[in-house]
Amino acid sequence: MTLDPVRAGRRVHLTDEGAAPPAGAPGKHDALERVDALTGRMDALQEALYAEAKRSLLVVLQGRDTSGKDGTIRKVFGPLDPQGVIVTGFKAPTPVELAHDFLWRVHQAVPPRGSIGIFNRSHYEDVLVVRVHELVPESVWRPRYEQINLFERILVENGVTILKFFLHISREEQRERLAARLDDRAKYWKFSAGDLGERDRWDAYTAAYEEMLERTSTPAAPWFVVPADKKYLRDLLVAEVVSRTLEDMKPEYPGPPDELEDFRRRLAR
Protein backbone atom coordinates (compact mmCIF):
# COMPACT_ATOMS: atom_id res chain seq x y z
CA MET A 1 0.00 0.00 0.00
CA THR A 2 1.06 3.59 -0.55
CA LEU A 3 -0.21 6.83 0.89
CA ASP A 4 -2.06 9.41 -1.15
CA PRO A 5 -1.95 13.06 -0.12
CA VAL A 6 -5.01 14.74 1.35
CA ARG A 7 -6.78 16.56 -1.47
CA ALA A 8 -6.95 20.31 -1.04
CA GLY A 9 -10.19 21.35 0.63
CA ARG A 10 -11.26 17.80 1.42
CA ARG A 11 -12.61 17.13 4.91
CA VAL A 12 -10.77 14.34 6.69
CA HIS A 13 -12.45 12.26 9.39
CA LEU A 14 -9.93 11.02 11.95
CA THR A 15 -11.56 7.88 13.33
CA ASP A 16 -9.94 5.27 15.54
CA GLU A 17 -10.47 2.73 12.77
CA GLY A 18 -8.37 4.88 10.44
CA ALA A 19 -5.36 4.52 12.73
CA ALA A 20 -5.21 0.74 12.32
CA PRO A 21 -3.42 -1.04 9.45
CA PRO A 22 -5.74 -1.17 6.43
CA ALA A 23 -6.53 -4.35 4.57
CA GLY A 24 -3.61 -5.52 2.49
CA ALA A 25 -0.98 -3.83 4.66
CA PRO A 26 2.31 -5.77 4.91
CA GLY A 27 3.25 -7.64 8.06
CA LYS A 28 5.98 -6.56 10.44
CA HIS A 29 8.82 -8.65 8.99
CA ASP A 30 8.13 -7.55 5.42
CA ALA A 31 7.72 -3.93 6.46
CA LEU A 32 11.02 -3.84 8.34
CA GLU A 33 12.89 -5.29 5.36
CA ARG A 34 11.34 -2.73 3.06
CA VAL A 35 12.22 0.14 5.40
CA ASP A 36 15.85 -1.00 5.39
CA ALA A 37 15.90 -1.01 1.59
CA LEU A 38 14.21 2.38 1.35
CA THR A 39 16.51 4.08 3.85
CA GLY A 40 19.49 2.73 1.92
CA ARG A 41 18.16 4.36 -1.23
CA MET A 42 17.33 7.56 0.67
CA ASP A 43 20.90 7.71 1.94
CA ALA A 44 22.26 7.64 -1.62
CA LEU A 45 19.80 10.29 -2.78
CA GLN A 46 20.56 12.46 0.23
CA GLU A 47 24.27 12.39 -0.59
CA ALA A 48 23.51 13.66 -4.10
CA LEU A 49 21.19 16.33 -2.69
CA TYR A 50 23.93 17.43 -0.27
CA ALA A 51 26.55 17.57 -3.03
CA GLU A 52 24.22 19.41 -5.40
CA ALA A 53 23.47 22.05 -2.71
CA LYS A 54 20.70 23.74 -4.71
CA ARG A 55 17.49 22.52 -3.05
CA SER A 56 16.26 21.16 0.26
CA LEU A 57 13.55 18.89 1.64
CA LEU A 58 11.42 19.82 4.65
CA VAL A 59 9.54 17.05 6.46
CA VAL A 60 6.89 18.14 8.98
CA LEU A 61 5.75 15.64 11.62
CA GLN A 62 2.59 16.33 13.61
CA GLY A 63 0.54 14.06 15.81
CA ARG A 64 -0.85 13.50 19.26
CA ASP A 65 1.36 12.66 22.22
CA THR A 66 2.91 9.17 21.75
CA SER A 67 2.04 9.11 18.03
CA GLY A 68 5.67 8.34 17.20
CA LYS A 69 7.34 11.51 15.96
CA ASP A 70 10.62 10.68 17.73
CA GLY A 71 10.47 7.05 16.61
CA THR A 72 9.87 8.03 12.99
CA ILE A 73 12.90 10.29 13.06
CA ARG A 74 15.09 7.51 14.46
CA LYS A 75 13.88 4.71 12.20
CA VAL A 76 13.38 6.56 8.90
CA PHE A 77 16.03 9.27 9.05
CA GLY A 78 18.49 7.80 11.55
CA PRO A 79 20.35 5.75 8.91
CA LEU A 80 21.09 8.88 6.83
CA ASP A 81 24.32 10.89 7.00
CA PRO A 82 23.80 13.27 9.95
CA GLN A 83 25.73 16.00 8.13
CA GLY A 84 22.79 16.49 5.82
CA VAL A 85 19.90 16.08 8.28
CA ILE A 86 18.69 18.82 10.63
CA VAL A 87 16.03 18.05 13.26
CA THR A 88 14.18 20.89 14.95
CA GLY A 89 11.77 20.35 17.82
CA PHE A 90 9.24 23.09 18.49
CA LYS A 91 8.21 23.43 22.11
CA ALA A 92 6.36 26.25 23.87
CA PRO A 93 7.67 29.54 22.46
CA THR A 94 10.17 31.55 24.48
CA PRO A 95 9.56 35.20 25.45
CA VAL A 96 11.82 36.27 22.56
CA GLU A 97 9.85 34.14 20.10
CA LEU A 98 6.54 35.46 21.43
CA ALA A 99 7.78 38.98 20.74
CA HIS A 100 7.78 38.17 17.01
CA ASP A 101 5.17 36.86 14.59
CA PHE A 102 4.38 33.15 14.96
CA LEU A 103 6.36 32.17 11.85
CA TRP A 104 9.57 33.95 12.89
CA ARG A 105 11.14 31.03 14.72
CA VAL A 106 9.99 28.60 12.03
CA HIS A 107 11.56 30.47 9.13
CA GLN A 108 14.93 30.36 10.89
CA ALA A 109 14.72 26.57 11.07
CA VAL A 110 13.96 25.98 7.38
CA PRO A 111 16.66 23.61 6.06
CA PRO A 112 19.42 25.21 3.98
CA ARG A 113 20.12 24.08 0.43
CA GLY A 114 21.46 20.55 0.23
CA SER A 115 19.88 19.33 3.45
CA ILE A 116 16.85 17.49 4.77
CA GLY A 117 15.09 19.30 7.61
CA ILE A 118 12.68 17.57 9.97
CA PHE A 119 10.23 19.48 12.15
CA ASN A 120 9.15 17.60 15.28
CA ARG A 121 5.96 19.58 15.72
CA SER A 122 5.94 22.84 13.80
CA HIS A 123 4.21 26.10 12.92
CA TYR A 124 0.98 24.11 13.00
CA GLU A 125 1.01 24.29 16.79
CA ASP A 126 -0.25 27.83 16.24
CA VAL A 127 -3.54 26.58 14.81
CA LEU A 128 -3.73 23.58 17.16
CA VAL A 129 -2.60 24.23 20.72
CA VAL A 130 -3.56 27.91 20.70
CA ARG A 131 -7.01 26.95 19.42
CA VAL A 132 -7.70 24.09 21.80
CA HIS A 133 -6.37 25.95 24.86
CA GLU A 134 -7.92 29.26 23.74
CA LEU A 135 -4.59 31.05 24.12
CA VAL A 136 -5.57 33.59 21.48
CA PRO A 137 -8.99 34.52 20.07
CA GLU A 138 -10.33 32.85 16.94
CA SER A 139 -9.89 36.10 15.06
CA VAL A 140 -6.14 35.62 15.54
CA TRP A 141 -5.64 31.90 14.87
CA ARG A 142 -8.12 31.41 12.02
CA PRO A 143 -6.31 33.69 9.51
CA ARG A 144 -3.16 31.69 10.16
CA TYR A 145 -4.31 28.90 7.84
CA GLU A 146 -3.91 31.18 4.85
CA GLN A 147 -0.74 32.74 6.27
CA ILE A 148 0.78 29.27 6.57
CA ASN A 149 -0.24 28.38 3.01
CA LEU A 150 1.42 31.55 1.72
CA PHE A 151 4.54 30.93 3.80
CA GLU A 152 4.88 27.39 2.49
CA ARG A 153 4.32 28.54 -1.07
CA ILE A 154 7.19 31.01 -0.68
CA LEU A 155 9.43 28.20 0.52
CA VAL A 156 8.46 25.94 -2.39
CA GLU A 157 9.07 28.71 -4.91
CA ASN A 158 12.54 29.09 -3.44
CA GLY A 159 13.63 25.50 -3.76
CA VAL A 160 12.21 23.83 -0.64
CA THR A 161 10.17 20.66 -1.21
CA ILE A 162 7.67 20.14 1.63
CA LEU A 163 6.13 16.92 2.93
CA LYS A 164 3.78 16.95 5.92
CA PHE A 165 2.81 13.83 7.87
CA PHE A 166 0.05 13.55 10.44
CA LEU A 167 0.77 10.45 12.53
CA HIS A 168 -2.70 9.17 13.39
CA ILE A 169 -3.16 6.92 16.44
CA SER A 170 -6.30 5.70 18.15
CA ARG A 171 -7.36 6.67 21.64
CA GLU A 172 -6.79 3.15 22.96
CA GLU A 173 -3.32 2.93 21.44
CA GLN A 174 -2.38 6.21 23.07
CA ARG A 175 -3.65 4.94 26.42
CA GLU A 176 -1.48 1.83 26.11
CA ARG A 177 1.60 3.82 25.16
CA LEU A 178 1.16 6.26 28.03
CA ALA A 179 0.65 3.37 30.46
CA ALA A 180 3.80 1.71 29.14
CA ARG A 181 5.79 4.77 30.10
CA LEU A 182 4.74 4.25 33.69
CA ASP A 183 5.86 0.61 33.62
CA ASP A 184 9.36 1.16 32.25
CA ARG A 185 12.07 2.93 34.23
CA ALA A 186 13.77 3.96 31.00
CA LYS A 187 10.60 5.77 29.91
CA TYR A 188 9.60 7.57 33.10
CA TRP A 189 11.17 10.75 31.77
CA LYS A 190 8.86 10.69 28.76
CA PHE A 191 5.71 10.83 30.87
CA SER A 192 4.19 14.15 31.78
CA ALA A 193 1.03 14.89 33.73
CA GLY A 194 0.29 17.36 30.96
CA ASP A 195 -0.14 14.42 28.58
CA LEU A 196 -3.25 13.42 30.51
CA GLY A 197 -4.62 16.95 30.28
CA GLU A 198 -4.13 16.92 26.53
CA ARG A 199 -5.78 13.50 26.33
CA ASP A 200 -8.85 14.94 28.06
CA ARG A 201 -9.14 17.32 25.11
CA TRP A 202 -9.20 14.48 22.56
CA ASP A 203 -12.32 15.61 20.72
CA ALA A 204 -11.23 19.26 20.60
CA TYR A 205 -7.89 18.24 19.12
CA THR A 206 -9.61 15.96 16.63
CA ALA A 207 -11.65 18.89 15.32
CA ALA A 208 -8.53 21.06 15.14
CA TYR A 209 -6.51 18.40 13.29
CA GLU A 210 -9.31 17.76 10.81
CA GLU A 211 -9.63 21.43 9.91
CA MET A 212 -5.86 21.81 9.72
CA LEU A 213 -5.67 18.98 7.18
CA GLU A 214 -8.58 20.37 5.17
CA ARG A 215 -7.33 23.96 5.07
CA THR A 216 -3.59 23.49 4.62
CA SER A 217 -3.06 20.46 2.39
CA THR A 218 -2.06 21.97 -0.94
CA PRO A 219 -0.54 20.56 -4.14
CA ALA A 220 2.69 22.36 -3.26
CA ALA A 221 2.82 21.24 0.38
CA PRO A 222 0.59 18.17 0.86
CA TRP A 223 -0.45 16.46 4.07
CA PHE A 224 -0.34 12.67 4.40
CA VAL A 225 -2.37 10.92 7.11
CA VAL A 226 -0.32 7.97 8.37
CA PRO A 227 -2.08 5.08 10.18
CA ALA A 228 0.29 4.91 13.15
CA ASP A 229 -1.08 2.31 15.58
CA LYS A 230 1.59 -0.07 14.27
CA LYS A 231 5.02 1.49 14.39
CA TYR A 232 6.50 -0.67 11.63
CA LEU A 233 3.75 0.38 9.22
CA ARG A 234 4.10 4.04 10.20
CA ASP A 235 7.80 3.94 9.39
CA LEU A 236 7.27 2.14 6.09
CA LEU A 237 4.62 4.56 4.85
CA VAL A 238 6.68 7.63 5.70
CA ALA A 239 9.83 6.11 4.16
CA GLU A 240 7.96 5.31 0.95
CA VAL A 241 6.74 8.86 0.49
CA VAL A 242 10.10 10.43 1.34
CA SER A 243 12.01 8.04 -0.91
CA ARG A 244 9.60 8.60 -3.80
CA THR A 245 9.84 12.36 -3.36
CA LEU A 246 13.66 12.32 -3.38
CA GLU A 247 13.55 10.18 -6.53
CA ASP A 248 11.26 12.72 -8.17
CA MET A 249 13.60 15.56 -7.16
CA LYS A 250 16.40 13.82 -9.13
CA PRO A 251 19.34 15.36 -7.27
CA GLU A 252 22.54 15.30 -9.31
CA TYR A 253 26.19 15.38 -8.37
CA PRO A 254 28.01 18.47 -9.67
CA GLY A 255 29.97 18.05 -12.89
CA PRO A 256 33.77 18.03 -13.09
CA PRO A 257 35.72 21.19 -12.28
CA ASP A 258 36.96 23.23 -15.22
CA GLU A 259 40.54 22.50 -14.21
CA LEU A 260 40.01 18.72 -14.08
CA GLU A 261 42.85 17.76 -16.44
CA ASP A 262 45.22 20.19 -14.80
CA PHE A 263 44.44 18.71 -11.38
CA ARG A 264 45.09 15.22 -12.74
CA ARG A 265 48.44 16.24 -14.21
CA ARG A 266 49.53 17.83 -10.94
CA LEU A 267 48.53 14.74 -8.94
CA ALA A 268 50.48 12.54 -11.37
CA ARG A 269 53.81 14.19 -10.53
Contacts in CASP RR format, 6 or more apart in sequence:
PFRMAT RR
TARGET T0000
AUTHOR 0000-0000-0000
METHOD contacts of the structure
MODEL  1
MTLDPVRAGRRVHLTDEGAAPPAGAPGKHDALERVDALTGRMDALQEALY
AEAKRSLLVVLQGRDTSGKDGTIRKVFGPLDPQGVIVTGFKAPTPVELAH
DFLWRVHQAVPPRGSIGIFNRSHYEDVLVVRVHELVPESVWRPRYEQINL
FERILVENGVTILKFFLHISREEQRERLAARLDDRAKYWKFSAGDLGERD
RWDAYTAAYEEMLERTSTPAAPWFVVPADKKYLRDLLVAEVVSRTLEDMK
PEYPGPPDELEDFRRRLAR
1 22 0 8 1.000
1 24 0 8 1.000
1 25 0 8 1.000
1 26 0 8 1.000
1 237 0 8 1.000
2 237 0 8 1.000
2 240 0 8 1.000
2 241 0 8 1.000
2 244 0 8 1.000
3 224 0 8 1.000
3 225 0 8 1.000
3 226 0 8 1.000
3 237 0 8 1.000
3 240 0 8 1.000
3 241 0 8 1.000
4 224 0 8 1.000
5 217 0 8 1.000
5 222 0 8 1.000
5 223 0 8 1.000
5 224 0 8 1.000
6 12 0 8 1.000
6 213 0 8 1.000
6 214 0 8 1.000
6 217 0 8 1.000
6 222 0 8 1.000
6 223 0 8 1.000
6 224 0 8 1.000
6 225 0 8 1.000
7 217 0 8 1.000
8 217 0 8 1.000
8 218 0 8 1.000
8 219 0 8 1.000
9 214 0 8 1.000
9 215 0 8 1.000
9 217 0 8 1.000
10 214 0 8 1.000
10 217 0 8 1.000
11 210 0 8 1.000
11 214 0 8 1.000
12 210 0 8 1.000
12 213 0 8 1.000
12 214 0 8 1.000
12 225 0 8 1.000
13 210 0 8 1.000
14 168 0 8 1.000
14 206 0 8 1.000
14 209 0 8 1.000
14 210 0 8 1.000
14 225 0 8 1.000
16 170 0 8 1.000
16 171 0 8 1.000
16 172 0 8 1.000
17 170 0 8 1.000
18 168 0 8 1.000
18 170 0 8 1.000
18 227 0 8 1.000
19 168 0 8 1.000
19 169 0 8 1.000
19 170 0 8 1.000
19 173 0 8 1.000
19 227 0 8 1.000
19 228 0 8 1.000
19 229 0 8 1.000
20 170 0 8 1.000
20 227 0 8 1.000
20 229 0 8 1.000
20 230 0 8 1.000
21 27 0 8 1.000
21 227 0 8 1.000
21 229 0 8 1.000
21 230 0 8 1.000
21 233 0 8 1.000
22 227 0 8 1.000
25 227 0 8 1.000
25 230 0 8 1.000
25 233 0 8 1.000
26 34 0 8 1.000
26 233 0 8 1.000
26 236 0 8 1.000
27 232 0 8 1.000
27 233 0 8 1.000
28 230 0 8 1.000
28 232 0 8 1.000
31 232 0 8 1.000
31 233 0 8 1.000
31 235 0 8 1.000
31 236 0 8 1.000
32 232 0 8 1.000
34 236 0 8 1.000
34 239 0 8 1.000
34 240 0 8 1.000
35 75 0 8 1.000
35 76 0 8 1.000
35 232 0 8 1.000
35 235 0 8 1.000
35 236 0 8 1.000
35 239 0 8 1.000
38 236 0 8 1.000
38 239 0 8 1.000
38 240 0 8 1.000
38 242 0 8 1.000
38 243 0 8 1.000
39 76 0 8 1.000
39 78 0 8 1.000
39 79 0 8 1.000
39 80 0 8 1.000
39 239 0 8 1.000
40 79 0 8 1.000
41 243 0 8 1.000
41 247 0 8 1.000
42 76 0 8 1.000
42 79 0 8 1.000
42 80 0 8 1.000
42 239 0 8 1.000
42 242 0 8 1.000
42 243 0 8 1.000
42 246 0 8 1.000
43 79 0 8 1.000
43 80 0 8 1.000
43 81 0 8 1.000
45 243 0 8 1.000
45 246 0 8 1.000
45 247 0 8 1.000
45 249 0 8 1.000
45 251 0 8 1.000
46 80 0 8 1.000
46 81 0 8 1.000
46 84 0 8 1.000
46 85 0 8 1.000
46 116 0 8 1.000
46 246 0 8 1.000
47 81 0 8 1.000
48 251 0 8 1.000
48 252 0 8 1.000
48 253 0 8 1.000
49 55 0 8 1.000
49 56 0 8 1.000
49 57 0 8 1.000
49 114 0 8 1.000
49 115 0 8 1.000
49 116 0 8 1.000
49 246 0 8 1.000
49 249 0 8 1.000
49 251 0 8 1.000
50 81 0 8 1.000
50 83 0 8 1.000
50 84 0 8 1.000
50 114 0 8 1.000
50 115 0 8 1.000
51 251 0 8 1.000
51 253 0 8 1.000
51 254 0 8 1.000
52 114 0 8 1.000
52 251 0 8 1.000
52 252 0 8 1.000
52 253 0 8 1.000
52 254 0 8 1.000
53 113 0 8 1.000
53 114 0 8 1.000
54 113 0 8 1.000
54 114 0 8 1.000
54 159 0 8 1.000
55 113 0 8 1.000
55 114 0 8 1.000
55 159 0 8 1.000
55 160 0 8 1.000
55 161 0 8 1.000
55 249 0 8 1.000
55 251 0 8 1.000
56 110 0 8 1.000
56 111 0 8 1.000
56 112 0 8 1.000
56 113 0 8 1.000
56 114 0 8 1.000
56 115 0 8 1.000
56 116 0 8 1.000
56 117 0 8 1.000
56 159 0 8 1.000
56 160 0 8 1.000
56 161 0 8 1.000
57 111 0 8 1.000
57 115 0 8 1.000
57 116 0 8 1.000
57 117 0 8 1.000
57 160 0 8 1.000
57 161 0 8 1.000
57 162 0 8 1.000
57 163 0 8 1.000
57 242 0 8 1.000
57 245 0 8 1.000
57 246 0 8 1.000
57 249 0 8 1.000
58 110 0 8 1.000
58 111 0 8 1.000
58 116 0 8 1.000
58 117 0 8 1.000
58 118 0 8 1.000
58 119 0 8 1.000
58 155 0 8 1.000
58 160 0 8 1.000
58 161 0 8 1.000
58 162 0 8 1.000
58 163 0 8 1.000
59 77 0 8 1.000
59 116 0 8 1.000
59 117 0 8 1.000
59 118 0 8 1.000
59 119 0 8 1.000
59 163 0 8 1.000
59 164 0 8 1.000
59 165 0 8 1.000
59 242 0 8 1.000
60 119 0 8 1.000
60 122 0 8 1.000
60 124 0 8 1.000
60 162 0 8 1.000
60 163 0 8 1.000
60 164 0 8 1.000
60 165 0 8 1.000
61 69 0 8 1.000
61 72 0 8 1.000
61 73 0 8 1.000
61 118 0 8 1.000
61 119 0 8 1.000
61 120 0 8 1.000
61 121 0 8 1.000
61 122 0 8 1.000
61 165 0 8 1.000
61 167 0 8 1.000
62 69 0 8 1.000
62 121 0 8 1.000
62 122 0 8 1.000
62 124 0 8 1.000
62 128 0 8 1.000
62 164 0 8 1.000
62 165 0 8 1.000
62 166 0 8 1.000
62 167 0 8 1.000
62 209 0 8 1.000
62 212 0 8 1.000
63 69 0 8 1.000
63 166 0 8 1.000
63 167 0 8 1.000
63 168 0 8 1.000
63 169 0 8 1.000
63 209 0 8 1.000
64 167 0 8 1.000
64 169 0 8 1.000
64 174 0 8 1.000
64 198 0 8 1.000
64 205 0 8 1.000
65 174 0 8 1.000
65 178 0 8 1.000
65 195 0 8 1.000
65 198 0 8 1.000
65 199 0 8 1.000
66 169 0 8 1.000
66 173 0 8 1.000
66 174 0 8 1.000
66 177 0 8 1.000
66 178 0 8 1.000
66 195 0 8 1.000
67 167 0 8 1.000
67 168 0 8 1.000
67 169 0 8 1.000
67 174 0 8 1.000
67 228 0 8 1.000
68 167 0 8 1.000
68 169 0 8 1.000
68 228 0 8 1.000
68 231 0 8 1.000
68 234 0 8 1.000
69 120 0 8 1.000
69 121 0 8 1.000
69 167 0 8 1.000
70 120 0 8 1.000
71 231 0 8 1.000
71 235 0 8 1.000
72 165 0 8 1.000
72 167 0 8 1.000
72 234 0 8 1.000
72 235 0 8 1.000
72 238 0 8 1.000
73 87 0 8 1.000
73 118 0 8 1.000
73 120 0 8 1.000
75 231 0 8 1.000
75 235 0 8 1.000
76 235 0 8 1.000
76 238 0 8 1.000
76 239 0 8 1.000
76 242 0 8 1.000
77 85 0 8 1.000
77 87 0 8 1.000
77 116 0 8 1.000
77 118 0 8 1.000
78 85 0 8 1.000
80 116 0 8 1.000
84 114 0 8 1.000
84 115 0 8 1.000
84 116 0 8 1.000
85 115 0 8 1.000
85 116 0 8 1.000
85 117 0 8 1.000
85 118 0 8 1.000
86 109 0 8 1.000
86 111 0 8 1.000
86 112 0 8 1.000
86 115 0 8 1.000
86 116 0 8 1.000
86 117 0 8 1.000
86 118 0 8 1.000
87 117 0 8 1.000
87 118 0 8 1.000
87 120 0 8 1.000
88 109 0 8 1.000
88 117 0 8 1.000
88 118 0 8 1.000
88 119 0 8 1.000
88 120 0 8 1.000
89 119 0 8 1.000
89 120 0 8 1.000
89 121 0 8 1.000
90 105 0 8 1.000
90 106 0 8 1.000
90 109 0 8 1.000
90 119 0 8 1.000
90 120 0 8 1.000
90 121 0 8 1.000
90 122 0 8 1.000
90 123 0 8 1.000
90 125 0 8 1.000
91 121 0 8 1.000
93 102 0 8 1.000
93 105 0 8 1.000
97 104 0 8 1.000
97 105 0 8 1.000
102 123 0 8 1.000
102 126 0 8 1.000
102 144 0 8 1.000
103 123 0 8 1.000
103 147 0 8 1.000
103 148 0 8 1.000
103 151 0 8 1.000
106 119 0 8 1.000
106 122 0 8 1.000
106 123 0 8 1.000
106 151 0 8 1.000
107 151 0 8 1.000
109 119 0 8 1.000
110 155 0 8 1.000
110 160 0 8 1.000
111 117 0 8 1.000
111 160 0 8 1.000
113 159 0 8 1.000
123 148 0 8 1.000
123 151 0 8 1.000
124 148 0 8 1.000
124 212 0 8 1.000
124 216 0 8 1.000
126 141 0 8 1.000
126 144 0 8 1.000
127 141 0 8 1.000
127 142 0 8 1.000
127 144 0 8 1.000
127 145 0 8 1.000
127 148 0 8 1.000
127 208 0 8 1.000
127 211 0 8 1.000
127 212 0 8 1.000
127 216 0 8 1.000
128 205 0 8 1.000
128 208 0 8 1.000
128 209 0 8 1.000
128 212 0 8 1.000
129 135 0 8 1.000
130 136 0 8 1.000
130 140 0 8 1.000
130 141 0 8 1.000
131 138 0 8 1.000
131 141 0 8 1.000
131 208 0 8 1.000
132 201 0 8 1.000
132 204 0 8 1.000
132 205 0 8 1.000
132 208 0 8 1.000
145 211 0 8 1.000
145 212 0 8 1.000
145 215 0 8 1.000
145 216 0 8 1.000
148 216 0 8 1.000
149 215 0 8 1.000
149 216 0 8 1.000
149 218 0 8 1.000
149 221 0 8 1.000
152 162 0 8 1.000
152 216 0 8 1.000
152 218 0 8 1.000
152 220 0 8 1.000
152 221 0 8 1.000
153 218 0 8 1.000
153 220 0 8 1.000
153 221 0 8 1.000
155 162 0 8 1.000
155 221 0 8 1.000
156 162 0 8 1.000
156 220 0 8 1.000
156 221 0 8 1.000
161 245 0 8 1.000
161 249 0 8 1.000
162 220 0 8 1.000
162 221 0 8 1.000
162 222 0 8 1.000
163 221 0 8 1.000
163 222 0 8 1.000
163 224 0 8 1.000
163 241 0 8 1.000
163 242 0 8 1.000
163 245 0 8 1.000
164 216 0 8 1.000
164 217 0 8 1.000
164 221 0 8 1.000
164 222 0 8 1.000
164 223 0 8 1.000
164 224 0 8 1.000
165 223 0 8 1.000
165 224 0 8 1.000
165 226 0 8 1.000
165 238 0 8 1.000
165 241 0 8 1.000
166 209 0 8 1.000
166 213 0 8 1.000
166 223 0 8 1.000
166 224 0 8 1.000
166 225 0 8 1.000
166 226 0 8 1.000
167 226 0 8 1.000
167 228 0 8 1.000
167 234 0 8 1.000
168 225 0 8 1.000
168 226 0 8 1.000
168 227 0 8 1.000
168 228 0 8 1.000
169 177 0 8 1.000
169 228 0 8 1.000
169 229 0 8 1.000
170 229 0 8 1.000
171 199 0 8 1.000
171 202 0 8 1.000
173 229 0 8 1.000
174 199 0 8 1.000
175 199 0 8 1.000
178 191 0 8 1.000
178 195 0 8 1.000
178 196 0 8 1.000
178 199 0 8 1.000
180 187 0 8 1.000
181 187 0 8 1.000
181 188 0 8 1.000
181 190 0 8 1.000
181 191 0 8 1.000
182 188 0 8 1.000
182 191 0 8 1.000
198 205 0 8 1.000
212 223 0 8 1.000
213 223 0 8 1.000
213 225 0 8 1.000
216 223 0 8 1.000
217 223 0 8 1.000
224 237 0 8 1.000
224 238 0 8 1.000
224 241 0 8 1.000
226 234 0 8 1.000
226 237 0 8 1.000
226 238 0 8 1.000
227 233 0 8 1.000
227 234 0 8 1.000
227 237 0 8 1.000
228 234 0 8 1.000
257 263 0 8 1.000
END
